[in-house]
Amino acid sequence: MSEKDPAAGRFAAIQMTRLIGVACVALGIVFATDRVLPNLPDWVGYILIANGLVDVFVIPQILIRKWRSPK
């Protein structure tokens, strides 16, 4: 029986974090431009954009450093 490689799960987690971040940015732009819910305040869209950018650029780097194999 073969064991699962932990690197595959970690890679998937990093990629899913980036994908969710891109989706948050896109949804935030839609909300900020009043395309879907015109009664929603603009700041909700801006928060989603900021959260998405953190998910795309910051969180994966933290996870990569945390999961780096020891030398």
mmCIF file of the N, C-alpha and C atoms, coordinates in Angstrom:
data_MODEL
# 
_entry.id   MODEL 
# 
loop_
_atom_site.group_PDB 
_atom_site.id 
_atom_site.type_symbol 
_atom_site.label_atom_id 
_atom_site.label_alt_id 
_atom_site.label_comp_id 
_atom_site.label_asym_id 
_atom_site.label_entity_id 
_atom_site.label_seq_id 
_atom_site.pdbx_PDB_ins_code 
_atom_site.Cartn_x 
_atom_site.Cartn_y 
_atom_site.Cartn_z 
_atom_site.occupancy 
_atom_site.B_iso_or_equiv 
_atom_site.pdbx_formal_charge 
_atom_site.auth_seq_id 
_atom_site.auth_comp_id 
_atom_site.auth_asym_id 
_atom_site.auth_atom_id 
_atom_site.pdbx_PDB_model_num 
ATOM 1   N N  . MET A 1 1  ? 0.831   -1.174 0.000   1.00 0.00 ? 1  MET A N  1 
ATOM 2   C CA . MET A 1 1  ? 0.000   0.000  0.000   1.00 0.00 ? 1  MET A CA 1 
ATOM 3   C C  . MET A 1 1  ? 0.878   1.241  0.000   1.00 0.00 ? 1  MET A C  1 
ATOM 4   N N  . SER A 1 2  ? 0.537   2.153  -0.841  1.00 0.00 ? 2  SER A N  1 
ATOM 5   C CA . SER A 1 2  ? 1.334   3.363  -0.943  1.00 0.00 ? 2  SER A CA 1 
ATOM 6   C C  . SER A 1 2  ? 0.775   4.452  -0.026  1.00 0.00 ? 2  SER A C  1 
ATOM 7   N N  . GLU A 1 3  ? 1.672   5.232  0.518   1.00 0.00 ? 3  GLU A N  1 
ATOM 8   C CA . GLU A 1 3  ? 1.277   6.346  1.372   1.00 0.00 ? 3  GLU A CA 1 
ATOM 9   C C  . GLU A 1 3  ? 1.144   7.598  0.520   1.00 0.00 ? 3  GLU A C  1 
ATOM 10  N N  . LYS A 1 4  ? 0.254   8.488  0.960   1.00 0.00 ? 4  LYS A N  1 
ATOM 11  C CA . LYS A 1 4  ? 0.094   9.746  0.238   1.00 0.00 ? 4  LYS A CA 1 
ATOM 12  C C  . LYS A 1 4  ? 1.259   10.677 0.530   1.00 0.00 ? 4  LYS A C  1 
ATOM 13  N N  . ASP A 1 5  ? 1.649   11.393 -0.474  1.00 0.00 ? 5  ASP A N  1 
ATOM 14  C CA . ASP A 1 5  ? 2.717   12.372 -0.317  1.00 0.00 ? 5  ASP A CA 1 
ATOM 15  C C  . ASP A 1 5  ? 2.127   13.625 0.331   1.00 0.00 ? 5  ASP A C  1 
ATOM 16  N N  . PRO A 1 6  ? 2.661   14.075 1.482   1.00 0.00 ? 6  PRO A N  1 
ATOM 17  C CA . PRO A 1 6  ? 2.099   15.268 2.118   1.00 0.00 ? 6  PRO A CA 1 
ATOM 18  C C  . PRO A 1 6  ? 2.300   16.529 1.284   1.00 0.00 ? 6  PRO A C  1 
ATOM 19  N N  . ALA A 1 7  ? 3.279   16.516 0.401   1.00 0.00 ? 7  ALA A N  1 
ATOM 20  C CA . ALA A 1 7  ? 3.522   17.686 -0.437  1.00 0.00 ? 7  ALA A CA 1 
ATOM 21  C C  . ALA A 1 7  ? 2.365   17.921 -1.411  1.00 0.00 ? 7  ALA A C  1 
ATOM 22  N N  . ALA A 1 8  ? 1.708   16.871 -1.844  1.00 0.00 ? 8  ALA A N  1 
ATOM 23  C CA . ALA A 1 8  ? 0.583   17.027 -2.779  1.00 0.00 ? 8  ALA A CA 1 
ATOM 24  C C  . ALA A 1 8  ? -0.576  17.750 -2.109  1.00 0.00 ? 8  ALA A C  1 
ATOM 25  N N  . GLY A 1 9  ? -0.873  17.397 -0.882  1.00 0.00 ? 9  GLY A N  1 
ATOM 26  C CA . GLY A 1 9  ? -1.942  18.079 -0.149  1.00 0.00 ? 9  GLY A CA 1 
ATOM 27  C C  . GLY A 1 9  ? -1.595  19.524 0.147   1.00 0.00 ? 9  GLY A C  1 
ATOM 28  N N  . ARG A 1 10 ? -0.346  19.767 0.481   1.00 0.00 ? 10 ARG A N  1 
ATOM 29  C CA . ARG A 1 10 ? 0.090   21.136 0.754   1.00 0.00 ? 10 ARG A CA 1 
ATOM 30  C C  . ARG A 1 10 ? 0.032   21.993 -0.505  1.00 0.00 ? 10 ARG A C  1 
ATOM 31  N N  . PHE A 1 11 ? 0.458   21.428 -1.620  1.00 0.00 ? 11 PHE A N  1 
ATOM 32  C CA . PHE A 1 11 ? 0.387   22.146 -2.893  1.00 0.00 ? 11 PHE A CA 1 
ATOM 33  C C  . PHE A 1 11 ? -1.060  22.492 -3.239  1.00 0.00 ? 11 PHE A C  1 
ATOM 34  N N  . ALA A 1 12 ? -1.957  21.535 -3.035  1.00 0.00 ? 12 ALA A N  1 
ATOM 35  C CA . ALA A 1 12 ? -3.375  21.781 -3.311  1.00 0.00 ? 12 ALA A CA 1 
ATOM 36  C C  . ALA A 1 12 ? -3.924  22.871 -2.406  1.00 0.00 ? 12 ALA A C  1 
ATOM 37  N N  . ALA A 1 13 ? -3.523  22.881 -1.147  1.00 0.00 ? 13 ALA A N  1 
ATOM 38  C CA . ALA A 1 13 ? -4.001  23.906 -0.217  1.00 0.00 ? 13 ALA A CA 1 
ATOM 39  C C  . ALA A 1 13 ? -3.526  25.295 -0.637  1.00 0.00 ? 13 ALA A C  1 
ATOM 40  N N  . ILE A 1 14 ? -2.279  25.395 -1.062  1.00 0.00 ? 14 ILE A N  1 
ATOM 41  C CA . ILE A 1 14 ? -1.744  26.688 -1.506  1.00 0.00 ? 14 ILE A CA 1 
ATOM 42  C C  . ILE A 1 14 ? -2.469  27.164 -2.762  1.00 0.00 ? 14 ILE A C  1 
ATOM 43  N N  . GLN A 1 15 ? -2.698  26.268 -3.704  1.00 0.00 ? 15 GLN A N  1 
ATOM 44  C CA . GLN A 1 15 ? -3.379  26.652 -4.938  1.00 0.00 ? 15 GLN A CA 1 
ATOM 45  C C  . GLN A 1 15 ? -4.834  27.034 -4.686  1.00 0.00 ? 15 GLN A C  1 
ATOM 46  N N  . MET A 1 16 ? -5.501  26.327 -3.784  1.00 0.00 ? 16 MET A N  1 
ATOM 47  C CA . MET A 1 16 ? -6.892  26.672 -3.458  1.00 0.00 ? 16 MET A CA 1 
ATOM 48  C C  . MET A 1 16 ? -6.968  28.039 -2.771  1.00 0.00 ? 16 MET A C  1 
ATOM 49  N N  . THR A 1 17 ? -5.979  28.347 -1.930  1.00 0.00 ? 17 THR A N  1 
ATOM 50  C CA . THR A 1 17 ? -5.934  29.660 -1.290  1.00 0.00 ? 17 THR A CA 1 
ATOM 51  C C  . THR A 1 17 ? -5.807  30.755 -2.342  1.00 0.00 ? 17 THR A C  1 
ATOM 52  N N  . ARG A 1 18 ? -4.961  30.536 -3.312  1.00 0.00 ? 18 ARG A N  1 
ATOM 53  C CA . ARG A 1 18 ? -4.801  31.526 -4.382  1.00 0.00 ? 18 ARG A CA 1 
ATOM 54  C C  . ARG A 1 18 ? -6.074  31.652 -5.224  1.00 0.00 ? 18 ARG A C  1 
ATOM 55  N N  . LEU A 1 19 ? -6.703  30.537 -5.524  1.00 0.00 ? 19 LEU A N  1 
ATOM 56  C CA . LEU A 1 19 ? -7.926  30.561 -6.329  1.00 0.00 ? 19 LEU A CA 1 
ATOM 57  C C  . LEU A 1 19 ? -9.053  31.285 -5.602  1.00 0.00 ? 19 LEU A C  1 
ATOM 58  N N  . ILE A 1 20 ? -9.205  31.028 -4.322  1.00 0.00 ? 20 ILE A N  1 
ATOM 59  C CA . ILE A 1 20 ? -10.230 31.714 -3.537  1.00 0.00 ? 20 ILE A CA 1 
ATOM 60  C C  . ILE A 1 20 ? -9.919  33.206 -3.462  1.00 0.00 ? 20 ILE A C  1 
ATOM 61  N N  . GLY A 1 21 ? -8.647  33.558 -3.383  1.00 0.00 ? 21 GLY A N  1 
ATOM 62  C CA . GLY A 1 21 ? -8.266  34.968 -3.372  1.00 0.00 ? 21 GLY A CA 1 
ATOM 63  C C  . GLY A 1 21 ? -8.634  35.676 -4.664  1.00 0.00 ? 21 GLY A C  1 
ATOM 64  N N  . VAL A 1 22 ? -8.406  35.027 -5.781  1.00 0.00 ? 22 VAL A N  1 
ATOM 65  C CA . VAL A 1 22 ? -8.779  35.617 -7.071  1.00 0.00 ? 22 VAL A CA 1 
ATOM 66  C C  . VAL A 1 22 ? -10.292 35.779 -7.164  1.00 0.00 ? 22 VAL A C  1 
ATOM 67  N N  . ALA A 1 23 ? -11.033 34.797 -6.669  1.00 0.00 ? 23 ALA A N  1 
ATOM 68  C CA . ALA A 1 23 ? -12.496 34.888 -6.678  1.00 0.00 ? 23 ALA A CA 1 
ATOM 69  C C  . ALA A 1 23 ? -12.969 36.037 -5.793  1.00 0.00 ? 23 ALA A C  1 
ATOM 70  N N  . CYS A 1 24 ? -12.320 36.245 -4.646  1.00 0.00 ? 24 CYS A N  1 
ATOM 71  C CA . CYS A 1 24 ? -12.692 37.369 -3.771  1.00 0.00 ? 24 CYS A CA 1 
ATOM 72  C C  . CYS A 1 24 ? -12.429 38.712 -4.444  1.00 0.00 ? 24 CYS A C  1 
ATOM 73  N N  . VAL A 1 25 ? -11.311 38.813 -5.145  1.00 0.00 ? 25 VAL A N  1 
ATOM 74  C CA . VAL A 1 25 ? -11.010 40.064 -5.849  1.00 0.00 ? 25 VAL A CA 1 
ATOM 75  C C  . VAL A 1 25 ? -12.060 40.332 -6.917  1.00 0.00 ? 25 VAL A C  1 
ATOM 76  N N  . ALA A 1 26 ? -12.396 39.315 -7.699  1.00 0.00 ? 26 ALA A N  1 
ATOM 77  C CA . ALA A 1 26 ? -13.393 39.492 -8.757  1.00 0.00 ? 26 ALA A CA 1 
ATOM 78  C C  . ALA A 1 26 ? -14.752 39.865 -8.168  1.00 0.00 ? 26 ALA A C  1 
ATOM 79  N N  . LEU A 1 27 ? -15.158 39.188 -7.116  1.00 0.00 ? 27 LEU A N  1 
ATOM 80  C CA . LEU A 1 27 ? -16.436 39.493 -6.489  1.00 0.00 ? 27 LEU A CA 1 
ATOM 81  C C  . LEU A 1 27 ? -16.418 40.884 -5.856  1.00 0.00 ? 27 LEU A C  1 
ATOM 82  N N  . GLY A 1 28 ? -15.290 41.253 -5.276  1.00 0.00 ? 28 GLY A N  1 
ATOM 83  C CA . GLY A 1 28 ? -15.171 42.598 -4.702  1.00 0.00 ? 28 GLY A CA 1 
ATOM 84  C C  . GLY A 1 28 ? -15.282 43.683 -5.755  1.00 0.00 ? 28 GLY A C  1 
ATOM 85  N N  . ILE A 1 29 ? -14.707 43.462 -6.921  1.00 0.00 ? 29 ILE A N  1 
ATOM 86  C CA . ILE A 1 29 ? -14.821 44.446 -8.007  1.00 0.00 ? 29 ILE A CA 1 
ATOM 87  C C  . ILE A 1 29 ? -16.271 44.560 -8.459  1.00 0.00 ? 29 ILE A C  1 
ATOM 88  N N  . VAL A 1 30 ? -16.950 43.437 -8.544  1.00 0.00 ? 30 VAL A N  1 
ATOM 89  C CA . VAL A 1 30 ? -18.361 43.455 -8.945  1.00 0.00 ? 30 VAL A CA 1 
ATOM 90  C C  . VAL A 1 30 ? -19.198 44.211 -7.915  1.00 0.00 ? 30 VAL A C  1 
ATOM 91  N N  . PHE A 1 31 ? -18.940 43.981 -6.638  1.00 0.00 ? 31 PHE A N  1 
ATOM 92  C CA . PHE A 1 31 ? -19.697 44.671 -5.599  1.00 0.00 ? 31 PHE A CA 1 
ATOM 93  C C  . PHE A 1 31 ? -19.360 46.159 -5.550  1.00 0.00 ? 31 PHE A C  1 
ATOM 94  N N  . ALA A 1 32 ? -18.091 46.512 -5.721  1.00 0.00 ? 32 ALA A N  1 
ATOM 95  C CA . ALA A 1 32 ? -17.670 47.909 -5.633  1.00 0.00 ? 32 ALA A CA 1 
ATOM 96  C C  . ALA A 1 32 ? -18.207 48.739 -6.793  1.00 0.00 ? 32 ALA A C  1 
ATOM 97  N N  . THR A 1 33 ? -18.460 48.116 -7.926  1.00 0.00 ? 33 THR A N  1 
ATOM 98  C CA . THR A 1 33 ? -18.980 48.856 -9.078  1.00 0.00 ? 33 THR A CA 1 
ATOM 99  C C  . THR A 1 33 ? -20.506 48.817 -9.165  1.00 0.00 ? 33 THR A C  1 
ATOM 100 N N  . ASP A 1 34 ? -21.168 48.285 -8.134  1.00 0.00 ? 34 ASP A N  1 
ATOM 101 C CA . ASP A 1 34 ? -22.643 48.239 -8.056  1.00 0.00 ? 34 ASP A CA 1 
ATOM 102 C C  . ASP A 1 34 ? -23.281 47.504 -9.226  1.00 0.00 ? 34 ASP A C  1 
ATOM 103 N N  . ARG A 1 35 ? -22.672 46.429 -9.675  1.00 0.00 ? 35 ARG A N  1 
ATOM 104 C CA . ARG A 1 35 ? -23.223 45.667 -10.795 1.00 0.00 ? 35 ARG A CA 1 
ATOM 105 C C  . ARG A 1 35 ? -24.266 44.647 -10.347 1.00 0.00 ? 35 ARG A C  1 
ATOM 106 N N  . VAL A 1 36 ? -24.099 44.091 -9.147  1.00 0.00 ? 36 VAL A N  1 
ATOM 107 C CA . VAL A 1 36 ? -24.998 43.026 -8.713  1.00 0.00 ? 36 VAL A CA 1 
ATOM 108 C C  . VAL A 1 36 ? -25.978 43.522 -7.661  1.00 0.00 ? 36 VAL A C  1 
ATOM 109 N N  . LEU A 1 37 ? -25.465 44.032 -6.571  1.00 0.00 ? 37 LEU A N  1 
ATOM 110 C CA . LEU A 1 37 ? -26.306 44.507 -5.478  1.00 0.00 ? 37 LEU A CA 1 
ATOM 111 C C  . LEU A 1 37 ? -26.103 46.014 -5.316  1.00 0.00 ? 37 LEU A C  1 
ATOM 112 N N  . PRO A 1 38 ? -26.920 46.823 -5.974  1.00 0.00 ? 38 PRO A N  1 
ATOM 113 C CA . PRO A 1 38 ? -26.683 48.271 -5.946  1.00 0.00 ? 38 PRO A CA 1 
ATOM 114 C C  . PRO A 1 38 ? -26.857 48.895 -4.565  1.00 0.00 ? 38 PRO A C  1 
ATOM 115 N N  . ASN A 1 39 ? -27.595 48.249 -3.659  1.00 0.00 ? 39 ASN A N  1 
ATOM 116 C CA . ASN A 1 39 ? -27.798 48.820 -2.331  1.00 0.00 ? 39 ASN A CA 1 
ATOM 117 C C  . ASN A 1 39 ? -26.662 48.499 -1.374  1.00 0.00 ? 39 ASN A C  1 
ATOM 118 N N  . LEU A 1 40 ? -25.743 47.657 -1.786  1.00 0.00 ? 40 LEU A N  1 
ATOM 119 C CA . LEU A 1 40 ? -24.622 47.269 -0.942  1.00 0.00 ? 40 LEU A CA 1 
ATOM 120 C C  . LEU A 1 40 ? -23.588 48.389 -0.921  1.00 0.00 ? 40 LEU A C  1 
ATOM 121 N N  . PRO A 1 41 ? -23.073 48.750 0.266   1.00 0.00 ? 41 PRO A N  1 
ATOM 122 C CA . PRO A 1 41 ? -22.071 49.826 0.312   1.00 0.00 ? 41 PRO A CA 1 
ATOM 123 C C  . PRO A 1 41 ? -20.782 49.428 -0.410  1.00 0.00 ? 41 PRO A C  1 
ATOM 124 N N  . ASP A 1 42 ? -20.092 50.409 -0.941  1.00 0.00 ? 42 ASP A N  1 
ATOM 125 C CA . ASP A 1 42 ? -18.863 50.157 -1.691  1.00 0.00 ? 42 ASP A CA 1 
ATOM 126 C C  . ASP A 1 42 ? -17.769 49.541 -0.824  1.00 0.00 ? 42 ASP A C  1 
ATOM 127 N N  . TRP A 1 43 ? -17.745 49.866 0.475   1.00 0.00 ? 43 TRP A N  1 
ATOM 128 C CA . TRP A 1 43 ? -16.684 49.383 1.339   1.00 0.00 ? 43 TRP A CA 1 
ATOM 129 C C  . TRP A 1 43 ? -16.681 47.855 1.452   1.00 0.00 ? 43 TRP A C  1 
ATOM 130 N N  . VAL A 1 44 ? -17.817 47.219 1.235   1.00 0.00 ? 44 VAL A N  1 
ATOM 131 C CA . VAL A 1 44 ? -17.864 45.755 1.267   1.00 0.00 ? 44 VAL A CA 1 
ATOM 132 C C  . VAL A 1 44 ? -17.016 45.192 0.122   1.00 0.00 ? 44 VAL A C  1 
ATOM 133 N N  . GLY A 1 45 ? -17.148 45.789 -1.043  1.00 0.00 ? 45 GLY A N  1 
ATOM 134 C CA . GLY A 1 45 ? -16.340 45.368 -2.181  1.00 0.00 ? 45 GLY A CA 1 
ATOM 135 C C  . GLY A 1 45 ? -14.859 45.609 -1.956  1.00 0.00 ? 45 GLY A C  1 
ATOM 136 N N  . TYR A 1 46 ? -14.537 46.753 -1.341  1.00 0.00 ? 46 TYR A N  1 
ATOM 137 C CA . TYR A 1 46 ? -13.131 47.065 -1.088  1.00 0.00 ? 46 TYR A CA 1 
ATOM 138 C C  . TYR A 1 46 ? -12.517 46.095 -0.071  1.00 0.00 ? 46 TYR A C  1 
ATOM 139 N N  . ILE A 1 47 ? -13.300 45.702 0.914   1.00 0.00 ? 47 ILE A N  1 
ATOM 140 C CA . ILE A 1 47 ? -12.804 44.714 1.884   1.00 0.00 ? 47 ILE A CA 1 
ATOM 141 C C  . ILE A 1 47 ? -12.563 43.370 1.201   1.00 0.00 ? 47 ILE A C  1 
ATOM 142 N N  . LEU A 1 48 ? -13.470 42.971 0.312   1.00 0.00 ? 48 LEU A N  1 
ATOM 143 C CA . LEU A 1 48 ? -13.279 41.717 -0.418  1.00 0.00 ? 48 LEU A CA 1 
ATOM 144 C C  . LEU A 1 48 ? -12.043 41.781 -1.314  1.00 0.00 ? 48 LEU A C  1 
ATOM 145 N N  . ILE A 1 49 ? -11.812 42.913 -1.938  1.00 0.00 ? 49 ILE A N  1 
ATOM 146 C CA . ILE A 1 49 ? -10.624 43.074 -2.781  1.00 0.00 ? 49 ILE A CA 1 
ATOM 147 C C  . ILE A 1 49 ? -9.361  42.967 -1.938  1.00 0.00 ? 49 ILE A C  1 
ATOM 148 N N  . ALA A 1 50 ? -9.331  43.656 -0.801  1.00 0.00 ? 50 ALA A N  1 
ATOM 149 C CA . ALA A 1 50 ? -8.156  43.605 0.066   1.00 0.00 ? 50 ALA A CA 1 
ATOM 150 C C  . ALA A 1 50 ? -7.931  42.187 0.593   1.00 0.00 ? 50 ALA A C  1 
ATOM 151 N N  . ASN A 1 51 ? -9.004  41.523 0.998   1.00 0.00 ? 51 ASN A N  1 
ATOM 152 C CA . ASN A 1 51 ? -8.890  40.153 1.482   1.00 0.00 ? 51 ASN A CA 1 
ATOM 153 C C  . ASN A 1 51 ? -8.375  39.227 0.378   1.00 0.00 ? 51 ASN A C  1 
ATOM 154 N N  . GLY A 1 52 ? -8.872  39.397 -0.825  1.00 0.00 ? 52 GLY A N  1 
ATOM 155 C CA . GLY A 1 52 ? -8.426  38.568 -1.937  1.00 0.00 ? 52 GLY A CA 1 
ATOM 156 C C  . GLY A 1 52 ? -6.961  38.777 -2.266  1.00 0.00 ? 52 GLY A C  1 
ATOM 157 N N  . LEU A 1 53 ? -6.506  40.031 -2.214  1.00 0.00 ? 53 LEU A N  1 
ATOM 158 C CA . LEU A 1 53 ? -5.093  40.298 -2.504  1.00 0.00 ? 53 LEU A CA 1 
ATOM 159 C C  . LEU A 1 53 ? -4.183  39.684 -1.445  1.00 0.00 ? 53 LEU A C  1 
ATOM 160 N N  . VAL A 1 54 ? -4.622  39.713 -0.191  1.00 0.00 ? 54 VAL A N  1 
ATOM 161 C CA . VAL A 1 54 ? -3.847  39.061 0.866   1.00 0.00 ? 54 VAL A CA 1 
ATOM 162 C C  . VAL A 1 54 ? -3.819  37.552 0.629   1.00 0.00 ? 54 VAL A C  1 
ATOM 163 N N  . ASP A 1 55 ? -4.963  36.985 0.235   1.00 0.00 ? 55 ASP A N  1 
ATOM 164 C CA . ASP A 1 55 ? -5.026  35.547 -0.032  1.00 0.00 ? 55 ASP A CA 1 
ATOM 165 C C  . ASP A 1 55 ? -4.144  35.135 -1.208  1.00 0.00 ? 55 ASP A C  1 
ATOM 166 N N  . VAL A 1 56 ? -3.975  36.002 -2.167  1.00 0.00 ? 56 VAL A N  1 
ATOM 167 C CA . VAL A 1 56 ? -3.176  35.652 -3.347  1.00 0.00 ? 56 VAL A CA 1 
ATOM 168 C C  . VAL A 1 56 ? -1.682  35.840 -3.094  1.00 0.00 ? 56 VAL A C  1 
ATOM 169 N N  . PHE A 1 57 ? -1.304  36.914 -2.405  1.00 0.00 ? 57 PHE A N  1 
ATOM 170 C CA . PHE A 1 57 ? 0.116   37.248 -2.314  1.00 0.00 ? 57 PHE A CA 1 
ATOM 171 C C  . PHE A 1 57 ? 0.770   36.951 -0.965  1.00 0.00 ? 57 PHE A C  1 
ATOM 172 N N  . VAL A 1 58 ? 0.049   37.027 0.130   1.00 0.00 ? 58 VAL A N  1 
ATOM 173 C CA . VAL A 1 58 ? 0.672   36.911 1.444   1.00 0.00 ? 58 VAL A CA 1 
ATOM 174 C C  . VAL A 1 58 ? 0.533   35.515 2.038   1.00 0.00 ? 58 VAL A C  1 
ATOM 175 N N  . ILE A 1 59 ? -0.673  34.997 2.098   1.00 0.00 ? 59 ILE A N  1 
ATOM 176 C CA . ILE A 1 59 ? -0.936  33.718 2.759   1.00 0.00 ? 59 ILE A CA 1 
ATOM 177 C C  . ILE A 1 59 ? -0.145  32.559 2.122   1.00 0.00 ? 59 ILE A C  1 
ATOM 178 N N  . PRO A 1 60 ? -0.076  32.443 0.795   1.00 0.00 ? 60 PRO A N  1 
ATOM 179 C CA . PRO A 1 60 ? 0.731   31.345 0.233   1.00 0.00 ? 60 PRO A CA 1 
ATOM 180 C C  . PRO A 1 60 ? 2.206   31.413 0.646   1.00 0.00 ? 60 PRO A C  1 
ATOM 181 N N  . GLN A 1 61 ? 2.752   32.612 0.742   1.00 0.00 ? 61 GLN A N  1 
ATOM 182 C CA . GLN A 1 61 ? 4.156   32.733 1.156   1.00 0.00 ? 61 GLN A CA 1 
ATOM 183 C C  . GLN A 1 61 ? 4.348   32.277 2.596   1.00 0.00 ? 61 GLN A C  1 
ATOM 184 N N  . ILE A 1 62 ? 3.375   32.595 3.450   1.00 0.00 ? 62 ILE A N  1 
ATOM 185 C CA . ILE A 1 62 ? 3.444   32.148 4.843   1.00 0.00 ? 62 ILE A CA 1 
ATOM 186 C C  . ILE A 1 62 ? 3.368   30.624 4.912   1.00 0.00 ? 62 ILE A C  1 
ATOM 187 N N  . LEU A 1 63 ? 2.457   30.038 4.144   1.00 0.00 ? 63 LEU A N  1 
ATOM 188 C CA . LEU A 1 63 ? 2.326   28.581 4.144   1.00 0.00 ? 63 LEU A CA 1 
ATOM 189 C C  . LEU A 1 63 ? 3.573   27.906 3.588   1.00 0.00 ? 63 LEU A C  1 
ATOM 190 N N  . ILE A 1 64 ? 4.163   28.476 2.560   1.00 0.00 ? 64 ILE A N  1 
ATOM 191 C CA . ILE A 1 64 ? 5.378   27.903 1.973   1.00 0.00 ? 64 ILE A CA 1 
ATOM 192 C C  . ILE A 1 64 ? 6.503   27.912 3.003   1.00 0.00 ? 64 ILE A C  1 
ATOM 193 N N  . ARG A 1 65 ? 6.667   29.022 3.727   1.00 0.00 ? 65 ARG A N  1 
ATOM 194 C CA . ARG A 1 65 ? 7.709   29.089 4.751   1.00 0.00 ? 65 ARG A CA 1 
ATOM 195 C C  . ARG A 1 65 ? 7.435   28.107 5.892   1.00 0.00 ? 65 ARG A C  1 
ATOM 196 N N  . LYS A 1 66 ? 6.175   27.978 6.264   1.00 0.00 ? 66 LYS A N  1 
ATOM 197 C CA . LYS A 1 66 ? 5.826   27.085 7.363   1.00 0.00 ? 66 LYS A CA 1 
ATOM 198 C C  . LYS A 1 66 ? 6.070   25.623 7.001   1.00 0.00 ? 66 LYS A C  1 
ATOM 199 N N  . TRP A 1 67 ? 5.766   25.253 5.769   1.00 0.00 ? 67 TRP A N  1 
ATOM 200 C CA . TRP A 1 67 ? 5.848   23.865 5.347   1.00 0.00 ? 67 TRP A CA 1 
ATOM 201 C C  . TRP A 1 67 ? 7.178   23.506 4.698   1.00 0.00 ? 67 TRP A C  1 
ATOM 202 N N  . ARG A 1 68 ? 8.137   24.414 4.685   1.00 0.00 ? 68 ARG A N  1 
ATOM 203 C CA . ARG A 1 68 ? 9.434   24.122 4.082   1.00 0.00 ? 68 ARG A CA 1 
ATOM 204 C C  . ARG A 1 68 ? 10.099  22.980 4.825   1.00 0.00 ? 68 ARG A C  1 
ATOM 205 N N  . SER A 1 69 ? 10.667  22.059 4.077   1.00 0.00 ? 69 SER A N  1 
ATOM 206 C CA . SER A 1 69 ? 11.314  20.913 4.708   1.00 0.00 ? 69 SER A CA 1 
ATOM 207 C C  . SER A 1 69 ? 12.645  21.369 5.318   1.00 0.00 ? 69 SER A C  1 
ATOM 208 N N  . PRO A 1 70 ? 12.990  20.799 6.472   1.00 0.00 ? 70 PRO A N  1 
ATOM 209 C CA . PRO A 1 70 ? 14.250  21.195 7.113   1.00 0.00 ? 70 PRO A CA 1 
ATOM 210 C C  . PRO A 1 70 ? 15.461  20.721 6.309   1.00 0.00 ? 70 PRO A C  1 
ATOM 211 N N  . LYS A 1 71 ? 16.522  21.497 6.386   1.00 0.00 ? 71 LYS A N  1 
ATOM 212 C CA . LYS A 1 71 ? 17.733  21.148 5.622   1.00 0.00 ? 71 LYS A CA 1 
ATOM 213 C C  . LYS A 1 71 ? 18.658  20.306 6.457   1.00 0.00 ? 71 LYS A C  1 
# 
